[in-house]
Amino acid sequence: MRQLLSGDARHVAPLVLGAVLTYDSPEGTVSVRITEVEAYLGPHDSLHPDPGSHTFRGQTGRNKPMFGPAGHLYVYFTYGMHYCANIVCGPPGTASALLLRGGEIVDGEDLARTRRPTSKSAKDLASGPARLATALGLTTADSGRDALGEPFRLELPVTRARDISTGPRVGVSGAGGSHAYPWRYWLTGDPTVSRYKAAKARPA
């Protein structure tokens, strides 16, 4: 598994669609089937520098987990209210990760509902990166932890998903959110995939 995740995030992304990530937290177990991800690279790729990545300007204390090793979590806090979770890809020292954008809760739905009391239906529990991280119970305290070892598990699907769509990333401003970076991947037609929303244009 770690060897697979050590590849280019853009190549790894289709392989993890349909995979199940489980967290056996102190409060209980929640498992989510991943239905949508976004690939992010860093300053290392001269052919495809990624202006949408947290690592575009180099390593910081916050984004350090994105520089490896593969299979670890990178969790960040955004808009002063939400956590978002990534699985690190690529070899150590190379910034790369997959943002977990959407999923289906396949175990621990009652606990996920407790954590996400505003959800109107089961399909909304992990539809969106902040919802997914909240349903799993992930915070920045989990950033840097190994998603491939206890209390976490990442299990690939038995067969690779065939019907996969790609497009620009959600809410990324500037060139990084354009069609030049079609690095969002999702299971076509899955009801737990989040809605596409372009970043708001900045005033001139």
C-alpha positions as a Markdown table, in Angstrom:
| # | Residue | x | y | z |
|---|---|---|---|---|
| 1 | Met | 0.0 | 0.0 | 0.0 |
| 2 | Arg | 2.7 | 2.5 | 1.0 |
| 3 | Gln | 4.6 | 1.7 | -2.3 |
| 4 | Leu | 1.4 | 2.5 | -4.3 |
| 5 | Leu | 0.9 | 5.8 | -2.4 |
| 6 | Ser | 4.5 | 6.7 | -3.1 |
| 7 | Gly | 3.7 | 7.4 | -6.7 |
| 8 | Asp | 2.5 | 10.7 | -8.3 |
| 9 | Ala | -0.7 | 11.8 | -6.6 |
| 10 | Arg | -2.3 | 12.3 | -10.0 |
| 11 | His | -1.7 | 8.6 | -10.8 |
| 12 | Val | -2.6 | 7.4 | -7.4 |
| 13 | Ala | -5.9 | 9.3 | -7.3 |
| 14 | Pro | -8.0 | 6.9 | -9.5 |
| 15 | Leu | -6.6 | 3.9 | -7.6 |
| 16 | Val | -7.9 | 5.1 | -4.2 |
| 17 | Leu | -11.4 | 5.9 | -5.4 |
| 18 | Gly | -13.6 | 3.3 | -3.7 |
| 19 | Ala | -11.0 | 2.6 | -1.0 |
| 20 | Val | -12.2 | 2.5 | 2.6 |
| 21 | Leu | -10.5 | 4.6 | 5.3 |
| 22 | Thr | -11.3 | 3.6 | 8.9 |
| 23 | Tyr | -10.5 | 5.4 | 12.1 |
| 24 | Asp | -10.9 | 3.4 | 15.4 |
| 25 | Ser | -11.1 | 6.5 | 17.5 |
| 26 | Pro | -11.6 | 6.6 | 21.3 |
| 27 | Glu | -15.3 | 7.5 | 20.6 |
| 28 | Gly | -15.8 | 4.6 | 18.3 |
| 29 | Thr | -15.2 | 3.4 | 14.7 |
| 30 | Val | -16.2 | 5.2 | 11.5 |
| 31 | Ser | -15.3 | 4.0 | 8.0 |
| 32 | Val | -15.7 | 6.0 | 4.8 |
| 33 | Arg | -15.6 | 4.8 | 1.2 |
| 34 | Ile | -13.7 | 7.5 | -0.7 |
| 35 | Thr | -15.6 | 8.7 | -3.7 |
| 36 | Glu | -13.8 | 12.0 | -4.5 |
| 37 | Val | -10.3 | 13.3 | -4.2 |
| 38 | Glu | -8.1 | 16.2 | -5.4 |
| 39 | Ala | -4.4 | 15.8 | -6.2 |
| 40 | Tyr | -1.9 | 18.5 | -5.0 |
| 41 | Leu | 1.7 | 18.7 | -5.8 |
| 42 | Gly | 4.4 | 21.1 | -4.7 |
| 43 | Pro | 7.3 | 23.2 | -5.8 |
| 44 | His | 9.4 | 20.2 | -6.9 |
| 45 | Asp | 7.7 | 19.6 | -10.2 |
| 46 | Ser | 9.2 | 22.0 | -12.7 |
| 47 | Leu | 6.8 | 20.8 | -15.5 |
| 48 | His | 3.7 | 21.2 | -13.4 |
| 49 | Pro | 4.3 | 23.5 | -10.5 |
| 50 | Asp | 1.1 | 23.6 | -8.4 |
| 51 | Pro | 0.0 | 27.1 | -7.4 |
| 52 | Gly | -3.0 | 25.7 | -5.7 |
| 53 | Ser | -0.9 | 23.7 | -3.2 |
| 54 | His | -0.1 | 24.6 | 0.4 |
| 55 | Thr | 3.5 | 23.7 | -0.4 |
| 56 | Phe | 3.9 | 26.0 | -3.5 |
| 57 | Arg | 6.1 | 28.4 | -1.6 |
| 58 | Gly | 8.0 | 25.7 | 0.3 |
| 59 | Gln | 7.9 | 23.8 | 3.6 |
| 60 | Thr | 6.4 | 25.3 | 6.7 |
| 61 | Gly | 5.5 | 23.9 | 10.1 |
| 62 | Arg | 1.9 | 23.6 | 9.0 |
| 63 | Asn | 2.5 | 21.7 | 5.7 |
| 64 | Lys | 5.5 | 19.6 | 6.8 |
| 65 | Pro | 3.5 | 16.3 | 6.7 |
| 66 | Met | 3.0 | 16.8 | 2.9 |
| 67 | Phe | 6.7 | 16.2 | 2.3 |
| 68 | Gly | 6.3 | 12.6 | 3.3 |
| 69 | Pro | 6.4 | 9.8 | 4.0 |
| 70 | Ala | 3.5 | 8.5 | 1.9 |
| 71 | Gly | 0.5 | 7.1 | 3.7 |
| 72 | His | 0.5 | 9.7 | 6.5 |
| 73 | Leu | -2.2 | 12.2 | 7.1 |
| 74 | Tyr | -2.0 | 16.0 | 6.5 |
| 75 | Val | -4.9 | 17.7 | 8.3 |
| 76 | Tyr | -5.3 | 21.5 | 8.2 |
| 77 | Phe | -7.8 | 24.0 | 9.7 |
| 78 | Thr | -9.4 | 26.4 | 7.3 |
| 79 | Tyr | -11.8 | 29.4 | 7.4 |
| 80 | Gly | -11.5 | 29.3 | 11.2 |
| 81 | Met | -14.0 | 26.5 | 11.5 |
| 82 | His | -13.3 | 23.4 | 9.3 |
| 83 | Tyr | -10.7 | 20.6 | 9.3 |
| 84 | Cys | -9.8 | 19.0 | 6.0 |
| 85 | Ala | -7.8 | 15.7 | 5.6 |
| 86 | Asn | -5.3 | 14.6 | 3.0 |
| 87 | Ile | -3.4 | 11.4 | 2.5 |
| 88 | Val | 0.3 | 12.1 | 1.6 |
| 89 | Cys | 1.7 | 10.6 | -1.6 |
| 90 | Gly | 5.1 | 10.6 | -3.3 |
| 91 | Pro | 8.5 | 9.7 | -1.9 |
| 92 | Pro | 9.8 | 11.4 | 1.3 |
| 93 | Gly | 10.9 | 14.9 | 0.6 |
| 94 | Thr | 8.5 | 15.4 | -2.3 |
| 95 | Ala | 5.4 | 17.4 | -1.4 |
| 96 | Ser | 2.3 | 15.6 | -2.7 |
| 97 | Ala | -1.1 | 14.6 | -1.3 |
| 98 | Leu | -4.7 | 13.7 | -2.0 |
| 99 | Leu | -7.4 | 15.8 | -0.4 |
| 100 | Leu | -10.2 | 13.6 | 0.6 |
| 101 | Arg | -13.2 | 15.6 | -0.8 |
| 102 | Gly | -16.1 | 13.2 | -0.5 |
| 103 | Gly | -17.2 | 9.8 | 0.7 |
| 104 | Glu | -19.8 | 7.4 | 1.9 |
| 105 | Ile | -20.0 | 6.3 | 5.5 |
| 106 | Val | -20.1 | 2.5 | 5.4 |
| 107 | Asp | -19.5 | 1.9 | 9.1 |
| 108 | Gly | -20.2 | 3.9 | 12.2 |
| 109 | Glu | -23.1 | 6.0 | 10.8 |
| 110 | Asp | -24.6 | 6.7 | 14.2 |
| 111 | Leu | -21.3 | 8.2 | 15.4 |
| 112 | Ala | -20.9 | 10.1 | 12.2 |
| 113 | Arg | -24.4 | 11.5 | 12.6 |
| 114 | Thr | -23.5 | 12.6 | 16.2 |
| 115 | Arg | -20.5 | 14.5 | 14.8 |
| 116 | Arg | -22.5 | 15.9 | 11.9 |
| 117 | Pro | -25.9 | 16.7 | 13.4 |
| 118 | Thr | -26.8 | 19.2 | 10.7 |
| 119 | Ser | -26.7 | 16.5 | 7.9 |
| 120 | Lys | -30.1 | 16.0 | 6.3 |
| 121 | Ser | -29.3 | 12.5 | 4.9 |
| 122 | Ala | -26.8 | 9.8 | 5.0 |
| 123 | Lys | -25.3 | 10.9 | 1.6 |
| 124 | Asp | -24.5 | 14.3 | 3.1 |
| 125 | Leu | -22.5 | 13.0 | 6.1 |
| 126 | Ala | -19.1 | 13.0 | 4.2 |
| 127 | Ser | -20.0 | 14.9 | 1.0 |
| 128 | Gly | -17.3 | 17.6 | 1.1 |
| 129 | Pro | -13.8 | 17.7 | 2.7 |
| 130 | Ala | -14.8 | 19.4 | 6.0 |
| 131 | Arg | -17.8 | 17.0 | 6.4 |
| 132 | Leu | -15.6 | 14.0 | 5.7 |
| 133 | Ala | -13.0 | 15.0 | 8.2 |
| 134 | Thr | -15.6 | 15.8 | 10.8 |
| 135 | Ala | -17.5 | 12.5 | 10.3 |
| 136 | Leu | -14.2 | 10.6 | 10.8 |
| 137 | Gly | -13.3 | 12.7 | 13.9 |
| 138 | Leu | -10.1 | 14.1 | 12.4 |
| 139 | Thr | -8.4 | 17.3 | 13.6 |
| 140 | Thr | -5.0 | 18.9 | 13.2 |
| 141 | Ala | -3.9 | 16.7 | 16.1 |
| 142 | Asp | -3.9 | 13.9 | 13.6 |
| 143 | Ser | -1.7 | 15.6 | 11.1 |
| 144 | Gly | 1.4 | 13.5 | 10.5 |
| 145 | Arg | -0.1 | 10.3 | 11.8 |
| 146 | Asp | 0.2 | 7.1 | 9.8 |
| 147 | Ala | -3.1 | 6.3 | 8.0 |
| 148 | Leu | -1.8 | 2.8 | 7.3 |
| 149 | Gly | -1.3 | 1.8 | 10.9 |
| 150 | Glu | -3.5 | 1.5 | 14.0 |
| 151 | Pro | -5.9 | 3.1 | 14.8 |
| 152 | Phe | -6.3 | 3.7 | 11.1 |
| 153 | Arg | -6.8 | 1.4 | 8.1 |
| 154 | Leu | -6.9 | 2.1 | 4.4 |
| 155 | Glu | -8.2 | -0.7 | 2.3 |
| 156 | Leu | -8.2 | -0.6 | -1.5 |
| 157 | Pro | -11.2 | -1.7 | -3.5 |
| 158 | Val | -11.2 | -5.3 | -4.8 |
| 159 | Thr | -11.5 | -4.0 | -8.4 |
| 160 | Arg | -10.4 | -0.6 | -9.7 |
| 161 | Ala | -13.2 | 1.8 | -10.4 |
| 162 | Arg | -13.9 | 2.2 | -14.2 |
| 163 | Asp | -16.2 | 5.1 | -14.4 |
| 164 | Ile | -14.1 | 8.0 | -13.2 |
| 165 | Ser | -14.6 | 11.7 | -14.0 |
| 166 | Thr | -12.0 | 14.5 | -13.8 |
| 167 | Gly | -12.1 | 18.2 | -13.7 |
| 168 | Pro | -10.7 | 21.4 | -12.1 |
| 169 | Arg | -10.4 | 21.5 | -8.3 |
| 170 | Val | -13.0 | 23.1 | -6.2 |
| 171 | Gly | -12.6 | 26.5 | -4.7 |
| 172 | Val | -9.0 | 27.0 | -5.7 |
| 173 | Ser | -8.2 | 30.5 | -6.8 |
| 174 | Gly | -6.1 | 31.6 | -9.7 |
| 175 | Ala | -4.5 | 29.2 | -12.2 |
| 176 | Gly | -4.5 | 26.3 | -9.8 |
| 177 | Gly | -8.3 | 26.2 | -10.0 |
| 178 | Ser | -8.4 | 26.3 | -13.8 |
| 179 | His | -9.0 | 23.6 | -16.4 |
| 180 | Ala | -5.2 | 23.5 | -16.8 |
| 181 | Tyr | -5.2 | 21.6 | -13.5 |
| 182 | Pro | -7.9 | 18.9 | -13.9 |
| 183 | Trp | -6.8 | 17.2 | -10.8 |
| 184 | Arg | -10.1 | 16.5 | -9.2 |
| 185 | Tyr | -11.2 | 12.9 | -9.5 |
| 186 | Trp | -14.5 | 11.3 | -8.6 |
| 187 | Leu | -16.7 | 8.3 | -9.1 |
| 188 | Thr | -19.1 | 9.4 | -11.8 |
| 189 | Gly | -22.7 | 9.7 | -10.7 |
| 190 | Asp | -22.0 | 8.8 | -7.0 |
| 191 | Pro | -24.5 | 10.7 | -4.8 |
| 192 | Thr | -21.8 | 11.5 | -2.1 |
| 193 | Val | -19.6 | 13.5 | -4.5 |
| 194 | Ser | -19.6 | 17.2 | -3.5 |
| 195 | Arg | -20.8 | 20.0 | -5.7 |
| 196 | Tyr | -18.4 | 21.7 | -7.9 |
| 197 | Lys | -17.8 | 25.4 | -6.9 |
| 198 | Ala | -15.3 | 27.6 | -8.5 |
| 199 | Ala | -13.3 | 30.1 | -6.3 |
| 200 | Lys | -14.7 | 33.6 | -6.1 |
| 201 | Ala | -13.0 | 36.0 | -8.3 |
| 202 | Arg | -10.9 | 38.6 | -6.4 |
| 203 | Pro | -11.9 | 42.2 | -6.9 |
| 204 | Ala | -9.5 | 44.2 | -9.1 |
